C-alpha cells in the first residue's frame, strides 16, 4: 500500500528545505550534478502522476454513477491538458516496487512510456536510473520520501507546491555544484527584478540562453499576479546544453506552459540562431559572463554586429547586440551582464558601448550588490534597452539614461550568499516605472526624483563627459547625510574639545609608560 501523502500547508515555512535536507542525505558520494537529474526527474514524475490520478479518480466516480466515461481513455486526459500516464508509470506502482532491486529498470521504463504517450515530452525525461553506479536502496528511499509530498492535486497546484520545490531544488543544486550549477540557474530575486522592471504583459518573450526557464516561469507568474491573461504572451528560447534544455522543458511542462518554441542545438545562439526572423517585444536573459569561447572569430561580418564587431575573447557585447537584433520596434530588453561591460574599453568594447548609447538605446542601468550568484563572485549589473524611447503611453525619455545604484541593498542568506528582498525589488522597480511613466497604483514612488547615492536621470551629454562609461556610481553621487540641526561652529567646538582631551589622555599615558620602564631598568 502506498504511503499516505502529507498535505502541504502552503505557508512556505520550510517544507522545501526539509525535503531538500532529507534528499541530500541520500546522495552519499554521488556528485550533485549527477544527483540533480535523479531527484528532479522523480519530482517531475510524481507531479504528473498526481495530476493524472486526481483526474482518474474523478472519472472512476463518474463511471460508477452511471456516466459514459472511461478512466483509461487517453483522450479524457488530453482534452484537459493532462499528461497521459500508463499503468506501469504511475507513482503508486513505482512506490510499491521501491524496495525491489529492479526499481531502476522500472523507473526507466516509466519514463519511456510517458515519452511515448506524450509528444511534447519526447526526448526530455532522464532515463538512466538502472545504471549500476546508482544505489538502488537509496533510490527506493528517495521514492518513499518524494511520495510523502502531495505535488499535483488541486490544492497543491493552487499553492504552486511543485513550483516551489522545483525552484528551491534548482537553487540548492546550483549552490552545491558551484560554478557549473549556475550556468542553468539565475537567482530568483534577479529574475523577479528583471520581470518587474520589464512588465511582460503581452507579446513575444525571448531568452536566447534560457537555462532552466526561470525567466518564462516568472513572466507567467507576473501576469497572473496582475490579473492578466497568460495566453497573451508566447515564449521563445534557445539553449546549447542538452541537459539544461531538458530541465527547461520539464520546468515549463509542470506549469503547463507551452514549450514548442524552446529550441536546442550544440552550436548555440551565436553560431546557429534558431530564431533568425524573431522580433520579440521582450527579451529577458542572463548570458554567461565574459565568455571567451563563443566562436567570435568565425562571425566577424555577422549582420547582428550593427554597433561594432565584438572581440573574440569576450562575448558580452555579442550578447548585447544579439538581444537588440531580436527586439521588435517598440521592444524592451532586460539582461544581466558582468560589471566590466559598463566600463571596459578593451578590444573595441568601449566603442561598441558608445555607439549603443549614442543610438539612444540604453534606458536604465542598475548596479547590483555582490554575492547574489551561486556560480560566480564577479560583480554584476542589469542593462535595460528600449528600441524607441518616445513610447506611446510612456514618458519621452530620449536623450536620458536612468542610473540606479543598488549595491548597498540585499540581505545575507548565509555566509556567502545574498538576495534582494521583496522591498528592495519593489523600490528599484517603482523608481524605474515612476521615471518612465507607468507606475502601478500600489507604487511607493509616485513622482520620480533624483536621490543622491541611489538614482539619477543623467543626460547623454553627461554620459559623454564620462567617456560613455555606464557605471551608476559615477552619476548618482554620494548619499545625502541627514542634517541634525546643530550649527557647524558648535560641532567644531565639540570636536576640538574632544580632540584636546584625547591628546591630553595620550600624553598622560605616555608618561606613565616611561615611568614604569625606568623602574624596570630601561632607559627611555
Buried (B, 14 or more C-beta within 10 A) or exposed (E): EBEEBEEBEBEEEEBBEEBBEBBBEBBEEBEBBBBBBBBBBBBBBBBBBBBBBBBBEBBEEBEEEEEEBEBEEBEBBEEEEBBBBBEEBBBBBBBBBBEEEEBBBBBBBBBBBBBEBBEEBEEBBBBBBBEEEBBBEBBBBBBBBBBEBBBBBEEBBEBBBBBBBBBBBBBBBBBBBEEBBBBBBBBBBBBBBBBBBBBBBBBBBBBBBBBBBBBBBBBBBBBEEEEBEBEEBBBBBBBBBEEBBBBBBBBBBBBEBBBEBBBBBEEBBBBEBBBEEBBBBBBBBBBBBBBEEBBBEEBEEBEBBEBBBBBBBBBBBBBBBBBBBBBBEBBBBBBBBBBBBBBBEEBBBBBBBBBBBBEBBBBBBBBBBEBBBBBBEEBBBBBBBBBBBEBEEBBEBEEBBBBBBBBEBBEEEEEEBBBBEEEBBBBBBBBBBBBBEBBBEEBEBEEBEBBEBBBBBBEBEBBEEEEBBBBBBBBBBEEEEEEEEEEEEEEEEEEEEEEEEEEEEEEEEEEEEEEEEEEEEEEE
